[in-house]
Amino acid sequence: MATLRTSKAVPPSTVYVAPRESKLITHEQLHNHLQTFQQAGGVIERLGNTPALKRIG
């Protein structure tokens, strides 16, 4: 016979809350942030494929 256990699971509504419209970033804002980062000397490293993660066979 099964015994009842209390669940310690957290309901999804307490973990995830949909962002408000004011919190969403627009394409233009993202472009401006990226441009400012690059003008300040920031460099984005572009990584290639990782052979270890490729399926063999």
C-alpha positions as CSV (number, residue, x, y, z in Angstrom):
1,M,0.0,0.0,0.0
2,A,1.3,3.4,-0.9
3,T,2.1,6.0,1.8
4,L,1.3,9.7,1.4
5,R,4.3,12.0,1.3
6,T,4.3,15.7,1.3
7,S,5.6,17.2,-1.9
8,K,8.4,19.8,-1.8
9,A,7.8,20.7,-5.4
10,V,7.3,24.4,-6.0
11,P,4.4,25.4,-8.2
12,P,5.5,26.9,-11.6
13,S,3.6,30.1,-10.9
14,T,5.9,31.0,-8.0
15,V,9.1,30.4,-10.0
16,Y,8.2,32.0,-13.3
17,V,6.4,35.2,-13.8
18,A,5.9,36.5,-17.3
19,P,7.8,39.8,-18.0
20,R,5.8,43.0,-18.1
21,E,5.8,44.9,-21.4
22,S,8.1,47.5,-19.9
23,K,10.7,44.9,-19.1
24,L,10.9,43.5,-22.6
25,I,13.9,44.6,-24.6
26,T,13.4,45.7,-28.1
27,H,15.6,45.0,-31.1
28,E,16.7,48.6,-31.2
29,Q,17.7,48.6,-27.5
30,L,19.7,45.4,-27.9
31,H,21.4,46.8,-31.0
32,N,22.3,50.0,-29.1
33,H,23.7,48.1,-26.1
34,L,25.8,45.9,-28.4
35,Q,27.1,48.9,-30.3
36,T,28.0,50.7,-27.1
37,F,29.8,47.5,-25.8
38,Q,31.8,47.2,-29.0
39,Q,32.7,51.0,-29.1
40,A,34.0,50.6,-25.5
41,G,36.5,48.0,-26.8
42,G,34.4,44.9,-26.0
43,V,34.9,41.9,-28.2
44,I,32.5,39.0,-28.7
45,E,34.2,35.7,-29.0
46,R,32.6,33.5,-31.7
47,L,33.1,29.9,-30.8
48,G,33.2,27.1,-33.4
49,N,31.8,23.6,-33.3
50,T,32.9,21.4,-30.5
51,P,33.9,18.0,-31.8
52,A,33.3,16.4,-28.4
53,L,29.6,17.2,-28.7
54,K,29.1,15.8,-32.2
55,R,27.4,12.4,-32.5
56,I,29.7,9.7,-33.8
57,G,28.3,7.0,-36.0
